[in-house]
Amino acid sequence: MPDKSTLAADRTAAAEPAARQARRRSALRKNSAGICLMLLVQYGLGMGVNLYARVPAADRDAGLATAVGRTLTSQPVVLAVHAGLGLLMLVAGISVLTRAILARHRRAIASSTLGLAAIIAAAFSGASFVSSGQAGASMAMAVLTGVALLCYIANLLLAGPIGASTPGTPVSDAARV
């Protein structure tokens, strides 16, 4: 008959992958919540830029890469903050996608991929707006921001509630009480 310490060690070894998976899903939820907040702030900044800021005439017809560079380094400041936050969101989108891949959550991977694609497309629309001043580019940026927000909200729902164990994972004796 095996002793109790061997059984306890076996249970601990079996619970380690489940605990790792739970930590990965928790990180996915946290990153998804963070990028949702960033998208909401970005949406507000974008409305402010669209309504109250004027893109300098020197930035018109300068090309996409030049438009982004000038936007980050010139007036109005709200436009530079909007562009800087947009670049940070690209990094955050990659981080969320990485978390979804590490968690091996197929639906979250699909949602994160679509969210990142929407952020990238919104960035191109924003650069196009600065370069051309066309209202359609601004509208595309706003719609794509909404699409990205929906994708990351979906991640919050797909990853499950905080503290929930993943299906098929053992629940500790302390959690049962």
N, C-alpha and C positions, 0 to 999 in steps of 0.2 A: 504494500500500500504506500503510495507516494506521501511524503510529508507535506505539511501545510505550507512551508516556505516555498517549496517547488511549485505548488499550485498557485500561490500568490504571485510568484515570478512569472509564471505562464500567463496569468490574467493581465499583469502589467504589460508584458511584451505584446499581447494581443490588443491592448487598449492604446498603445502608442500610435499606430497609424490612424486610429479614429480620432485621437486627440490632435494629431497633426492636421488632419482633414478639417476638424472643427476650427482650428486656428486659422487655416487658410480661408475658410468661408467667412470667418469673422473679419479678416483683413480685407477680403473682397467687399464685404458690406461697408466697412469703414471707408475704403477708397471710393466706393460708389457714392456714399453719402457726401464725401468731401467734394467730389467732382460735381454733384448736383448743386451744392452750395455755390461752387465756382461758376457754374452755368447760369444760375439765377443772378448773381452779381454781374456777370458779363452781359446778360440780357438787359439789365437795368442800365449799365454803362452804355450799351449800344443804343438804347432809346435816347439817352441823354446826348450822345454824339450826333445821332440823326436829327434831333430836334434843335439843339442849341449850339453845336460846334460847327465851325466852317473849316473844311479841309483847305489848306493853303493852295493857292493857284499853282505854285511850283511843283506840287505833288501830282497834278493832273497830267495824264498821258505820259507818265514817266516809266511805265512798265511795272510788272508785279513785284519783282524783287526790290527795285528802287523804292516803290511805294511803301513796302514794309519797312525798309531801312529808314526812310525819312519819317514815317509815322512814329517810330520808336524814339526818334531823336529831335522832333520838332514840336511846335505848338499846334494845336491846343493840348494841354497836359492830359485832359480826359481821353483824348484820342490815343496818346502814347500809353496811358494806363490800360485802356481797352485792348490795344495791340499786345502789350506785354502780358496781360492776363490770358489772352488768346494763345500765346506761345506756351505759357505755363500749363494751359489746359491740354495742349498736345502731349506734353510730358505726362500729365496726370492720366490722360486717356491710354497711353501706352502702359502705364503702371497698372491701371484697372484691368486691361486685357491680359497682362502678365499674371496678375492675381487670379483671374478666371481660369487661365491655362493651368496654373499650379494647383488650383482647386479641382481641376478636371471636371468642370461643370459645363457641359456642352451648350446648354441654353444661355448660360452667362457668357460663354465665349462668343457665341453668335451675337448676343446683344451688345457686348463690349466692342466687338469688331464693327458693328453697324454704328455704334456711338462714336468710335474713333474716326470712322469714315465721314460721319456727319461733321465732326469738328474740323477735319482736314478740309472738307468742301466749304465749310463756313469761313475758314481762314482764306481760301482762295477767293471766295465771294467778297470778303472784306477788302482784300488787296485790290480786287477788281473795282470795288466801289471807290476806294481812295484814288485809284488811277483814272477811272472814267466818270465817276460821279453819278452813275445811273441808279435810279431808284430800284430797279429790278434786282441789282446786286445786293442792295441793302435788305430788300425783302427776302431774298434767298438766304442771306446770312441769318435773319431772324427765324425763318422756318427751320433751317438746319440746326440752329441752337435748340429749338423746341424738340426736334427729332432726337438729338443727342440726350437731352434731358429725359425724355421718355425711355430711352434705352437704359440709362443708368438707374432710373426709378424701377424699371423692370428687374435690374440686377438685385436691387434691395428686396424685391418680392421673391425672386427666384432663389436667392441664397438662404431664404428661410429666416425665421425670427432669431433674434440674438439669444444665445444660450441653448438653442435647440440642437439636439444631437442629429447627426446625419442618419438616414435610414440604414438599419442593419448594424449600427454601432452599439456596443454594450453600454449600458448605463451603470454607473458605479453605485454601490450600496448607499453611499451618502446622498446621491441624487434621488434615490427611490423614497427616502424618508419624508 
